[in-house]
Structure formats: structure tokens, C-alpha cells
Amino acid sequence: MPDFPPEEYAARVARAQTAMAAAGMDALLLMTEVEVRYFTGFRTAFWQSSTRPWFLIVPREGEPVAVIPGIGEALMRATWVRDVRVWSSPHPDDDGVSLLRDALAPYRVVGMPMGRASALRMAMADFRRLEIEPVNASALVWNLRYVKSPAEIEAVAAICAVGSRAFARAGALFSEGMALNEAFRAFRIALLEEGAEEVPYVVGGAGQGGYEDVISPPDATPLRAGDVLMLDTGASLRGYFCDFDRNFAITHASEAAKQAYRTLWKATEAGLTAARPGRTCAEVYAAMAGVLGDADGGIGRLGHGLGTELTEEPSLAAFETRVLEPGMVLTLEPSIGVGPGRMMVTEENIVVTEDGPRLLTQRAAPELPII
Amino acid sequence: MPDFPPEEYAARVARAQTAMAAAGMDALLLMTEVEVRYFTGFRTAFWQSSTRPWFLIVPREGEPVAVIPGIGEALMRATWVRDVRVWSSPHPDDDGVSLLRDALAPYRVVGMPMGRASALRMAMADFRRLEIEPVNASALVWNLRYVKSPAEIEAVAAICAVGSRAFARAGALFSEGMALNEAFRAFRIALLEEGAEEVPYVVGGAGQGGYEDVISPPDATPLRAGDVLMLDTGASLRGYFCDFDRNFAITHASEAAKQAYRTLWKATEAGLTAARPGRTCAEVYAAMAGVLGDADGGIGRLGHGLGTELTEEPSLAAFETRVLEPGMVLTLEPSIGVGPGRMMVTEENIVVTEDGPRLLTQRAAPELPII
């Protein structure tokens, strides 16, 4: 039932326990979709309901303890987790608080992710009733998640292949005069047809020679000749994500658009050359930024981790001193300004190996494709 | 560009400000996707990236202030919000904290949702650096969100119609021998074809005379004769959700399955009779629970609010004393046990009007449909 065999999850917990011993933590308290799924295999879309909190305790010794609403009991019991404690949720005045407090009672130093990209997915009022003073476990958890197992890499590779197949159909999917929101719809359907399980993330844009931004939902504006259409997808399979985009010019492209695209392609090449074990994220960033020069598109970084989430730590940014290791899955995502309020972005997904990066996405064409 | 005209959002802020004056709050601090979108119209799938925090301040007097990463500036400036303050994110050591602290400085009593269904969508370590002691604004915000405007009701009705059209194609979409995950895929595609913008939520199950749970992802098990297939969808349009399901028997149904389905149908009828202005959520719950008797399926409630989220407050539960008002959009969701470890569930979406409930979904058939 879970996405991987029990050994995969047990190995993750074992690594966490080794790190906890070194860090002097007695237990981890986890409550977000990704963190709970990472250690248990508990995967459900039901996290989209904000009503109920869910908790997982990973003790320094012994097995994890799930403290969850009864609606999730059957699914949690289908995972490798054996200690499953449930309450009827929603509850008028004690939505898991007593049960969680009791479960945490044996532990003195409780770690909880409290750094970048973390969230407290429970009512702050209830958190205060726990009367715990957790220490920050963000670095500990990210140190586990940075390096993917062979099973995880295979999962990301599979969804990247799905995305590549869907993008390969662009010439048949998109055409002049098509409304942008219909292009998005056609692309979502293509991703599902090619094997995506879920398509939680499709963003993009279109405009003459470039687009205004990269996070807006689409409107019904028709694609025009000379537009550059960009679609960026985070589709998923077994809970693992791809995150990449492609650009297409509609019927023709200006020289400026072609040139900007070539610069992005070269920046990605520089990233591919730099992304080797032992190099830092900052060095990979610098290699790409050197190609972009002053034209950087202003996204705030030039790539990031990828796996159980669409975007993970680390960032490919000037400040990120993290050293690349084999098994890290990253996106290379250079962006470029192409005139006032216009930009272009491209993205590839790679896994770092001893021999350098291996592309998980089918490499974008070196010249801006015209459809 | 935003989903509704500026007046819609301005009216929401005006209602909030009236409530803040009554509650003695000087400003609201909001940071979740739904809360920021509710007051601004800022809608993007980019919230799925956990890397960056986003903030909105709604002062008791004057206009809202957005404190956001630069990547969102163009989209936020396309909304009615005029005070947009940005920083380059991710940042090595100050990811919006100073900017937010400065923006909050004028306000003495800061309200923040800290009750049921709330989350702190920022690093706890950064929250502590704000050095604020917020008061709980959950009740205030839910009191605004409970009652939908005509524009909101229209949006929910539109996506419910999409879902109803997709379910009407069930006979052509699903058949004996089809793998459950392929049935999910076909249903997602049908929802998109019928007009859904996003399909963030599809859950369901299939089994002889009932299913094991209602939140699991599908596997490749083929649909068998005598299975009851249930699909539950939260599709969305303009950021508003439907949330309903339908049951279908594959080629034939046992008498027990037919009878359980009839009981669910009658429970929904009882809910439809009870869901009138002036009645409490507990009374609507009791009307449905009375039909189910001891057979309740154990989901923890028999319906809930619906709108900008798949599940919203209030719960249709024995403890919920909230009184129904015209404009409240609710789901009626009775579930029933049908033997050891098996259940069945049905769901309709309604809006409460002066004259009683209006169905937004096409009412489920009174007898279990066989396909």
C-alpha cells in the first residue's frame, strides 16, 4: 500500500535516530504532510483539509508513534507504523492535545522543525497547551532529506519522464489563438494521460518575447504570434515531484527572444558543468549567474532541492554554502529579464552522482522551439 | 486579473475592520494561502512551495499591507492592494522578518488566527524574532468567512456544476476490470474537460459492498462486479471548491449495499429538511445522525463549511452550536458502517437561504446507481 517497502522508511528513521543521538534530541515532533509521509509512507490528499491536525513522534530509540484523527487510522495502519493512537476529530475542546502531550511525556528534549520552509500545522493555541519548549530540528531533518535514496531518485526520474513526454506533445497541444487557460487545461490533461498521478502545480505565462511573471494563474487571453509561452509543472507520482518548465514561441520568435533563450540554455549548461560532488550550492549558483550577468530574472535563486516537495532545501543561491553530495536531486532554474516587466525562465531537474549530474528531464532544445 | 472585482475584497476588509473595532484589535496578521487570498484576491499555485513566507496585515483603519517575496510583486500589484512591500527571498538570515516587524510596529493589539484549522505558515524561529504577543483572531476571521457573498456562492455553484457534469459521465468513464487508479485518472480528466481549473483533491475507494476508508490514494486493483466505487472530489474554479462524492455499483449491488445507500440518502434528506436559518449545526447533525443511528461511519462529523477551502468551519457535529444563516455554504456528508472495516459515504453541497437550503450539487440518485 505505501509507496516504498517498509525498509525504506525504517532506514530513514534509523538515520534520524543517529542524528538525534548526536544532537542530543530525545524525540522529533513532526506535523506537516511531507514530514509525516517521509518517515511513515502515509500519503493522502486529505491534508488539504485544514480542519484536523496530525502528529508523528520519532523517538531516539524505538519505533515512531502516530497520533492522528480516527479518519486516518486504516490508512496509517497500512504503513509500517505499529503504534497508532487516534482520537475522534474534530473535537470540541481537545483536538489531540491530551493524547499528544501524553505521547510526548517520556521525552525531555523534543526537536521540531522551526527554520526555513517549516510551519506549525496546528492551532497555536493548542501548541501552547502542550507546554513544550522544542529545539530547532530543521537542520537535522533537512540533512536527512537532502540526499535521496535510489528508490526516491527512481520516483523523481519517473515523474520527470512523464513531464518530458507531455512537453514533447506541445506542438499538438498549443497553437495560435488558443486561450492561455485552455493551454493550461490541455497540458494538465496531457500530464495525466502520460502517467502523472496528481498535477498539483501548473503555472506559466505568455507574452510577446517574454512573460510578466511566473506564478500567475492563466486568464483567457489568446496566444498570439510572437508570444513566448512558458509552462512550469510540478506533477507527482507516488508522492514525488518533478519541477520543470519549457518555453515555446508561437509561430515565430523575435531575435531578442531567441537570444535570451540561448543565454538561459548556456546558463543551464554552466550549472550542469558545476553541479559535482564537493562543489557548494553557491558555486553552482555563481556558474549560472556568471552567464546571466546583470540580466538575472529576479526569482531570488537559480534552482533548489526537489523530491517529496515541489521545492526543497537547499537553494542555489549566493548565500548557500551547502556542499553537493551524490544523491542530491536539484533543479537548475536560471531566469532572465527580457525588457521592462518581461522575463524568461527555464528549468531542468538533475541528480548529483559521483560522475557529475545526471539529467532527469529531457534536456530543453538549445534553440527556442517554434510551434 | 483577480477573481472578483475590488469591491468584493474591500467589503471583506470593511467587515473585518468593523469586527476588529468591536474586538479591540488594531491589526490582523495573516499568512496562509486562503486568508491572504480572501482579503486580496492574490491567487497562485506558488503557495505549494514551502520555501517562502507571505504576509498580509489588515489594519483596523486604512488599507491592507502586503509584505511578500519579490517573486510575487507583479501578481500582488494586479490586485486591489496598493501597499506592497517586498524583499528578495529566500534570504540567508532575514526572510521578511525585519520588513514585517516594521510593518507591524504601529499596532498595539495584533490578532492572528490561532484556533481550529489555523497554522503558522512561517518558521517558528522567525515568528519569535517578531516579538509580538498576538491575540486569537480565529473567531473573528471565521465569522467573516462563514457567510458567503453572492459572488462567492456563484463561484461554488459553478464548480459544483462542473463536478455534477463529470459524475454524470460515470457510466462511460468507469467499468468492471478497470484499475482503480485509472478510474481516478479518468475522473480527473473528466473534471478538467467539464471546466475545472484545478483538481487538487480526488479521493475514494472501491470494495465489495463498501470501501475500507475514504482518504487513501488509489492502487491498481481492478474494479470487480459487486464493488461499490466512491469518488470524492474537491475541484476548484476561481479559487472556490466543490466537495462532494458519488457512489456507483459495478454491474450489480448486494441488498445490503442498496439498503446502506438508501439510509445515507434519507440521512441527507433529513439534513436538507433541517438546514434552515436559525437552526444550529448541532441540530442539523442530530437530524442526520437520527437516521444513521448506531451505524455512523466514524468520520467525526456529518458535514462542514465549504468555499475558499475544501473544508471550512463550522462542523456539522454534536458540539457545534453555531446558528445557520443565509449565505452559509455547507456540505451534508453522512457516512455509514456496512460491516467490519467497510463503510459508505455520500455528500451534497448546499447554500442556506431564507427559504431553506438550495442544492448546489445535482442531487444523488435515491437508489444506488449501477453501472
Interface residues (C-beta under 8 A of the other chain):
Chain A: M1 V34 R43 T44 A45 F46 Q48 S49 S50 T51 R52 P69 G70 I71 G72 A74 L75 A78 S88 S89 P90 H91 P92 D95 M112 M114 G115 R116 A117 S118 A119 L120 R121 M122 A123 M124 A125 N136 S138 N181 R185 R188 I189 L192 E193 E197 V199 P200 Y201 V202 V203 E212 D213 V214 I215 S216 P217 D219 G234 G298 I299 G300 R301 H304 E309 L310 T311 E313 S315 A317 F319 E320 G341
Chain B: M1 V34 R43 T44 A45 F46 Q48 S49 S50 T51 R52 P69 G70 I71 G72 A74 L75 A78 S88 S89 P90 H91 P92 D95 M112 M114 G115 R116 A117 S118 A119 L120 R121 M122 A123 M124 A125 N136 S138 N181 R185 R188 I189 L192 E193 E197 V199 P200 Y201 V202 V203 E212 D213 V214 I215 S216 P217 D219 G234 G298 I299 G300 R301 H304 E309 L310 T311 E313 S315 A317 F319 E320 G341
